Amino acid sequence: MSEKAPFMVFSGTNSRYLAEKICENLGCPLGNMNITHFADGEFAVSYEESIRGSHVFLVQSTFPNSDNLMELLLMVDAAKRASAKSIVAVIPYFGWARQDRKDKPRVSIGAKLVADLLSVAGIDRLITMDLHADQIQGFFDVPVDHLYASAVFLPYIQSLNLENLTIATPDVGGSKRASTYSKYLDVPLVLCNKSREKANEVASMQIIGDVKGKNVILIDDIVDTAGTITKAADIMLEAGALSVRAIASHCVMSGPATDRVQKSGLTEMIFTDSIPYCKDGCKVNQLSIASLFATTIRRVVNNESISSQYIM
């Protein structure tokens, strides 16, 4: 009888591109799974090979639409019922993370709800990256390995060899994230203060700091409609910046986002590949996180520390 692999990696439909790269880094095959779609929109998940007694890693970002989350929940449930030894959800982009608190009366806390759904489905561990709010880790009663995209972004920034480099954030809420980049690179930090009249629409924005004669890199975690980050870039160029680039962990890029980035003064928009990006956009560049996640999976399997994964 052939020896069973100590761990197996499977992927949801829309994260297969990343799972294949993770498996290539791990030197293992991507597990065989079938997802059947029905005429009414329902779908069913089945593993086409035995996973009994295996550590199962399920790769699926929960970006829009919600089918990606439902698919992951069914994958977890099926793995639990197929007697997997442990089930680890690998969610590079954790959706609903912006709903992490009650910011007005009578609203849901979507991030907590998703955490509860995953826990009830049966996950034993979560591996994710750059949560919108770090405290979301506390919504889970299972171990959470929270990785940072800085592990791939910082080497890229250093490879640009930009003079008069300045780190900036498009809103005050991201100041902690941007501050860690500026401290690591030992360069100045500039903030943007924005106000909104409604969601996805910036009413006004002011720069706090000096960008004249600087090569600016804006740091953010999510770019959705790209309204904030392109407005920040254009304002900084008007204030005398030599160039403005933007770095964001998750490429949501919904609606008019691609068009806004193309028409903006941004030199480049850099993302990870936590979410697939298939639109034509010559300013958009994606850096792969496959090696980062593959190394983390290997260390989890071998019960090794993952703290060396953190550049900061």
N, C-alpha and C positions, 0 to 999 in steps of 0.2 A: 504494500500500500504506500502511495507517495506521501511524503511529509507535507503537512499542511502549513501554509504560510502563517507567520505569527500575526500578521495584520493584512487587511484588505482595504483598498480604496475604491469607492464608488462615486458617481457623479450624477447630479440632476441634469436635466436637459440643457439649460442655458449656461451652465458653468462647466460644461464638458471641455471646452477649449483650455481652461485653466487646470482642470483635473488631469488632463493628458500631460501637460507640462510638469505638474507636480510629480506624476508617476515616472516621467522620464528622468527627473532629478533623483527620485528614490530608487530607480532601477527595477521597478515592479510593473506588472500589467494593470491596466484599469479594469476593475471588476465588471462583470457582465450583468447588466440589469435591463429589464424591459418596462417601459412605461406605455400603457395602452390608453388611448384617448377614445372617448365615446361621443356620440352625436350630440348629446345634451350638454357637453362641456366637462363632464366628469372625466377623471382618469384614474387608473389603477397602477400600482407599482408591484413588481415581482423581481426577486433575485433569481438569476438563471444559473446559479451555482451555490453550493453549500457554504454557509457562513457560520455554521455551528461551532462555537468555541473560539471564534476569531475576534480580534480587536478590529472593529469596523470604523473606518473614517469616511464620512459622507460630506462631499464637497458641494456646497450650493450657497451662493450669495442670494439674499432675499430682496433683490432690487425689484422695482415695479415690472410686471404686474404681480398681484398677490398669488398667482398660480405657482410662482417659484417657492413661496413659503409653504403653500399647501403640499406641493410635491415633496419638499423636505420633510414635513411632518409625516407623510405617508411612508417615506423611506425609513424614517426612524421607527415607526410603528411596525413596519414589515420586518426590520432587522431584529427588533425585540422579540417578535413572535417566531422568528427563525432561530432563536437561541444564540444570538451573538454574545460573546463574552463581555464586550463593552462597546458602547456606541458613542463616537465622538463626532459632534457636528462641527464641520470646518466651514465657517461663514465669513469669508473675507469682508463682505459688505453686509452689515447687520441693519436691515431695513426697519423703519418705524422708530429709529433711534432719536429722531428729533422730537418725538412725543415722549419725553422723559420726565415730565412733571405737569401739574395742573397750572397753566399760565393764565387761565381765566375760569370762571365758574362753569360747571356742568360739561366738562370735557373728559375724554378717556386718557389714560396713560398707556399709549400704544406699546411702548418698549417693554413695560412690565407685563402686559398681556402676552406679547410674543414670547417673552422669557418663560411665562407660565405654560404656554402651549408646548414649547420645546421640552420643558421639564416633565409635563404630564405624558407627552409622547414617549419619553424614555431615554433622553440623552444622559450620558455619564460625565461628559466634559464638553466644553465649548472652546474652540480656537477661533479667534476673530482678530480684526485689525482696525485700529483708529476709530473706536466708538465715538459717536458725536459727543457723548458725555461719559467720562470715565466711571461715574457712579453707577452706570447701568450694570457693571459687573456685580454689584450688590443685589440686583434683581434675581440672580441665580443662586440656587442652593447646591450647585455642583461647581467643581473647579473651572475657572475661566482663564485661559491663556490669552492675554491681550497684547498683541504685537503692534509694532509701530512702523509705519511706512518710511520713517526717517532712515531706516536701515538701507533703503534703496535710494532715497532722495538725496541724502547728504553726500554720498560719493559722487552723484551726478552733478550737484551744485559745485562741488570742488573741482570737478573735471572741466567746468566752464571757464575757470581762471578769470573771473570777472574782477576788474579793479573797482574801487569805491563801492563795494557791495553793501547793500542795505536790505535787511529783512523787514517785511511789512505784513500786516494783517488787515483784511478788508472790513473787519468789524471788531469791536472791543471784546466780544465773546471769545474770540480766538487768540487773545493776547498771550495766554499761557503757552499755547502750542508754538506760536511764533517766537516767544521769548526763549524757549529752549533751543531753537535753531540759531538765534542770534548769539546766545551764550556759547554754544558749541563752536560756531564759526568765528566768534569774537568780532562781531560787526554790529553796527547800530540797529536799533529797532524803531520802526515807525508804525503808528496806529491810525486806523480810519474809524471815525465815529459816524454811524449811520442811523437814520430813523426811518421807520416804515409806516405807511398808512394802511397797508394790508399785506397779506402774505405774498411773497415772490415779487414785491414791487417796492423799490427804494425811493423814498421821498427826497431825502437830502443826505449829503455826506461831506465831512470835513476831515482834513489831514492833521494829525497831531505829530509834529516832527518835521525834519528837513529832508527833502529828497532831491534838492537841486544838485545837478552834476553827479547823481548816483545811479548805479545800476540796481534796480529794485527787484526783489523776488517776493511776491505775495504768497503767503502760506494759508491754506484752508483745508478742511477735511472733506467737504462735499461741495460740488458745483452742480446745482440743479438747473435753474433757468439761465445762469451766468449773468444775471442782471447786476448783482453786487460786485462781482470780481472785475467785470469789464468796466463798470463805472469807476471803480477805484483806480484801475489802470489808466484810464483816460484822464482822471483828475490829477494823478501823479505826473503824467507827461506834461500836462498844462502847467504844473508847478515846477517844471524844469528837470525832471528825471531824464537820464540818458536813454534808458530802456526799462521796460517792465516785463517780467516773466511771472507766470503764476504756477504754483504747484498745489495739487489737491489729491487727496488719497483716493476719493471715489468719484468716478465719472458718470454721474447720473445723467447729465446733459439732456434734459427734457425740453420739449417745445422748441422755442427759438434759440436755444443755447448755442448751437453750432454756428448759426448765422451771426449771433452777437459776438462770439469769439473771433470769427473771421473779419468782422468789420471794426473790431476794437483796435486799440494801439498796442495790444499785447504782442510781444515778439514770439512767445511760445507759451503753450498751455500744456503742462506735464501732469499726467495721471499715472496711477498704477493700473494693472489690468484686473482689479477686483470685480469690475463690471465690464462687459464687452462693449467696444465702441466700433460701430460699423459704418458710420457716416463719413462722407468726404470732408476732411478738415486738415488742410496742410499745416495749420498751426498746432494741431494736437499731436502730442507724443506720449505713448504709453510705455512705462517701465514694468517689467515683469516681477511679480512677487512670488513666483513658483518656487524658487530656491529657498526663500525665507520660510514658506510654509512646509516645504519638504523637510528641511532641517528640523523644524519644530515637531513635525510628525515623528521623525526618526528618534528624536530625543524623548518624546512622550512614550514611545514604545519601549525604549531602553531605560526608562526611569531616570533620565539625566536632566540636569538643570537646563532651563532655557534662558536664564538671565543674560547669558553672553550674547543672545540675539538682540539685546537692546543696546543701540548706540547711545541712546539717552533716555 
